[in-house]
Structures are given as structure tokens and as C-alpha cells.
Amino acid sequence: MQITELTSGSAGLDEIEKFLDKNYHEGYTLSIYDMMEESTAEIDCEFKDMVEVIMLVSHAEQDYPAWIGVNELSESYVVAMNFTRGRITTPSWYIFKDGKLVPKRLTN
């Protein structure tokens, strides 16, 4: 997996945007890795919404992303941070809809 360390703070968000633009892959998803729990929240969202989703999770968890990478095996972009507030649970699956993260429920 290719990983890029990020600058702490809002500068890191600019780095994320540049990383995503440079490493665009059609159909890739977003995974946000909780470094504290060593677990992942999978997010179904459009490529154009990924920075907004990352900012939303960063704000909810009160931490800045530490690194971003591309995982070719899972066909996803992976962003790592500490989920210090526990507002986003892991492991989990969310859909980004109308500016919010909605838990995805598996139904019959």
C-alpha cells in the first residue's frame, strides 16, 4: 500500500485533496482507519465528496488525519486518524447521504 504522511492541521486537508487528485482511480471507495482500535469504517461516497467526508469524520472525532494511502487490493483510499470521541464506530459501513454519514444496514 502506498502511504503519504500528512501535515497536522488544516494543511493536511490540502495534502489529501492533492493526493486524491494525483491518485485518482475510477470506482475506488473510502476507508477511514481508526489507529486506536486498529479497525476501519468503510464509507460509500462519490469521489468528489471524499474530502468533505474526511473533514466530517475529522471534526466528529476531533483529530486530524495522520496519513493517506491507496490500497489496490481493496480498491480504496485509506485515511488514518485516531477516533478519540467514539462518534464513528468501527468496524462499520456508512453511506454519505445529504451531507451526513448514515449507517448501512444489511437487510434480507
BELNOR-V86438 format. One record per residue. N is the residue number from 1. SS is DSSP state (a for helix, b for strand, c for the rest). PHI is phi in degrees with one decimal (NA if undefined). D_LAST is the distance of its C-alpha to the last C-alpha in whole Angstrom. Layout:
BEGIN
n & ss & phi & d_last
N & SS & PHI & D_LAST
N & SS & PHI & D_LAST
END
This chain:
BEGIN
n & ss & phi & d_last
1 & c & NA & 34
2 & b & -82.2 & 37
3 & b & -125.3 & 37
4 & b & -122.9 & 39
5 & b & -68.4 & 41
6 & c & -111.2 & 41
7 & c & -72.0 & 43
8 & c & -69.5 & 43
9 & c & 93.8 & 42
10 & a & -65.2 & 42
11 & a & -62.4 & 44
12 & a & -63.1 & 41
13 & a & -67.4 & 38
14 & a & -63.8 & 41
15 & a & -63.9 & 41
16 & a & -63.5 & 37
17 & a & -59.9 & 37
18 & a & -65.4 & 40
19 & a & -60.9 & 38
20 & a & -61.9 & 35
21 & a & -62.1 & 37
22 & a & -72.5 & 39
23 & c & -114.5 & 36
24 & c & -62.3 & 34
25 & c & -135.8 & 31
26 & c & -56.8 & 29
27 & c & 81.5 & 25
28 & c & -70.2 & 26
29 & b & -103.8 & 24
30 & b & -116.9 & 25
31 & b & -118.8 & 25
32 & b & -114.5 & 27
33 & b & -93.5 & 28
34 & b & -86.2 & 29
35 & c & -66.2 & 32
36 & c & -72.8 & 33
37 & c & -93.0 & 29
38 & c & 53.7 & 29
39 & b & -143.6 & 26
40 & b & -126.1 & 24
41 & b & -103.6 & 22
42 & b & -90.4 & 20
43 & b & -121.5 & 21
44 & b & -86.5 & 20
45 & c & -156.0 & 23
46 & c & -73.3 & 25
47 & a & -55.2 & 28
48 & a & -63.7 & 31
49 & a & -98.2 & 29
50 & a & -61.3 & 29
51 & a & -64.4 & 32
52 & a & -61.8 & 31
53 & a & -64.1 & 28
54 & a & -60.5 & 30
55 & a & -64.0 & 33
56 & a & -62.1 & 30
57 & a & -67.3 & 29
58 & a & -58.9 & 33
59 & a & -67.4 & 34
60 & a & -63.1 & 31
61 & a & -96.3 & 32
62 & c & 57.1 & 36
63 & c & -149.3 & 36
64 & c & -91.4 & 37
65 & c & -59.7 & 35
66 & c & -93.3 & 37
67 & b & -155.7 & 37
68 & b & -134.3 & 34
69 & b & -152.1 & 34
70 & b & -117.9 & 32
71 & b & -108.7 & 30
72 & c & -67.2 & 30
73 & c & -65.1 & 28
74 & c & -96.5 & 25
75 & c & 51.6 & 26
76 & b & -145.8 & 26
77 & b & -90.8 & 29
78 & b & -119.1 & 29
79 & b & -117.7 & 31
80 & b & -111.7 & 32
81 & b & -158.1 & 33
82 & c & -94.4 & 33
83 & c & -85.8 & 31
84 & c & -79.7 & 34
85 & c & -102.1 & 32
86 & c & 73.0 & 28
87 & c & -78.8 & 27
88 & c & -107.1 & 25
89 & c & -93.2 & 23
90 & c & -137.1 & 22
91 & c & -69.7 & 20
92 & b & -159.3 & 18
93 & b & -139.9 & 17
94 & b & -122.9 & 18
95 & b & -117.0 & 18
96 & b & -88.7 & 22
97 & b & -139.3 & 22
98 & c & 54.1 & 25
99 & c & 78.0 & 27
100 & b & -130.0 & 24
101 & b & -91.9 & 22
102 & b & -112.4 & 18
103 & b & -59.3 & 16
104 & c & -85.6 & 13
105 & c & -107.1 & 10
106 & c & -83.2 & 7
107 & c & -123.9 & 4
108 & c & -82.2 & 0
END
